[in-house]
Amino acid sequence: MLSKIKGPLVLTVICTVVSALLIIVYNATYVDTTGVITDALLTGLEEIYGEDNYTMLKNEDGTVLTYEGITSVIVNDKKQVSFEVIANGYAKNGIHVLVGVSDSGVEGISFIELGETPGLGTNVRDNTDFVKQFIGVRDDQYEFTALTGATFSSKGMKNAVNTALRAYQEHREEIINE
C-alpha cells in the first residue's frame, strides 16, 4: 500500500516546492509599470510628437489618470496630448495604441502592441493608407474604410481612435491645465 502512495506523494511534494519557488521568484522580480512611461511608450510618443519630456498625468492620490477606455494620458512640455488605448479587435484587448490628439484632430497613431492575426489583423498597423485615414479626424463622424479580411481589427482601430477623441473633447480643459 505504501509503495502505491509513495510515487504520487513525492511528485506532489516536488510540484509544491517548485510552485513555491516560482511564486518567490515572481514576487522578487516583478516590476509594476503602472504609471511609468516605458521604453515602448516613449518610442511611440516620439513617433507621434518627436523627442520631448513626457509626463503621465496622475490624480491627486497619485494614481494614473484614466477615463473610460483610456489606460493613461500623457502630455509633453508643449502640452501635446497622447492617450494610451487598449481596444478589442479580433482579439480581446488586441490593439494597444497611443493616439495623439489636439484641437486639430488626430495628430498621429503609434502601435505599442498588436495581438491581432498576423497577415490579416496586423494590416491595421502595416497598411499605411489605413492608418492615414484617421489623421486629422476631429470627431467620430468621419468616413471610414475597413480593411478586407480584417473587419474586426479595423473596427477596433476606429473604436480606439474614437475613444481618444471623445476623451479629448470631454476632458480637454483639465488635461491641458494640469
Secondary structure, DSSP 8 states (H G I E B T S, - for coil): -HHHHHHHHHHHHHHHHHHHHHHHHHHHH----TT---HHHHHHHHHHH-S--EEE-B-TTS-B--BTTEEEEEEETT--EEEEEEE-SSSTT-EEEEEEEETTEEEEEEEEEE-S-TTTTTHHHH-HHHHHTTTT--SS-S-----TT-HHHHHHHHHHHHHHHHHHHHHHHHHHT-
